[in-house]
Amino acid sequence: MSIKTKEDLFIHGLRDIYYAEKRIVNALPKMAEKVDNTDLKAAFETHKTETEEQVRRLEKVFEQLGKKAEGEECPAIEGIIDEAEELMDEIKDKDVLTAALLAGAQAVEHYEIARYGTLCQWASELGHEDSRKLLEETLEEEKNTDKKLTKLAESQVNKQAA
């Protein structure tokens, strides 16, 4: 995609996060399968369902903009997920692996928070208020997921891996 305007940049960002969200939907079940902590497993499973809704929300944004919902490869999310998959193969201690996967999930959340925050601002500046509202809904979900993961890390997972 040729990026010449802020609108083009906005569409590029939407395609990037659309790709990322679809990639995350596929990665979460693998991560849930590898962890022993029941609370983290449940968090991964819940977030998969939430992420599926976020994909649908992004499809609505594309529709509002008169664009086809399509992803554009996101090297950032690929790197984070590739690292998590490598750790799943390398780490044998279940508690250490659980801590590593939780940290990887938080890296994903932080990337999404940064991306959605920017997209919300650009949508507002470009006059796409309906799209901004949908993106903001997802941004709040991502922030809440990050808080839940932080609480799990501090109260259970990191202590178990020590």
Phi, psi and omega in degrees: 000132178275126182254110181241336183231169176295325176299317177299318180296320178298312179297318177302315179298320178295319179293323178298310184287330176297314176300313182300314182297319179293324178293322180294319178305322180283330183279327186300318179298324178296319180293317180299323181294330186273346184262146178267336183290117185295326179292319179290320177303314179296321179297318178296318181293318177296317182291332176298313178298317179297319181293324176300321177291324178295324175298314179299321179297317177298323177298325175294320178299312178303317180298316179300327182272357181072029182244153175285135177285107178214149181266159174232128187313134183248098181301329181297310182290326177301317180296316180295315181289320177301319179297317179298319180294323176297317180295325178298328179277330188269320188273122181266327180290120185297322181291320178292318178298318179299317178296319180295318181289325175296317178297321177296320178297323178292324176298320176298313181299318181294322176297313182296320178300316179297314182294311181294324177300315178295314181298322177299315180296313180296319179301317179296313180296329181270000177081020179262067187295321179297319178293319179301318181298317179295317180294323179293325177300316178293318179304316180295321177297319180295319178297318179295320177297318179299318178298318179296317180295320178298316180298317178297318180299312185287325186271335187224294196300311183294326178292321180293331182275349184291000000 
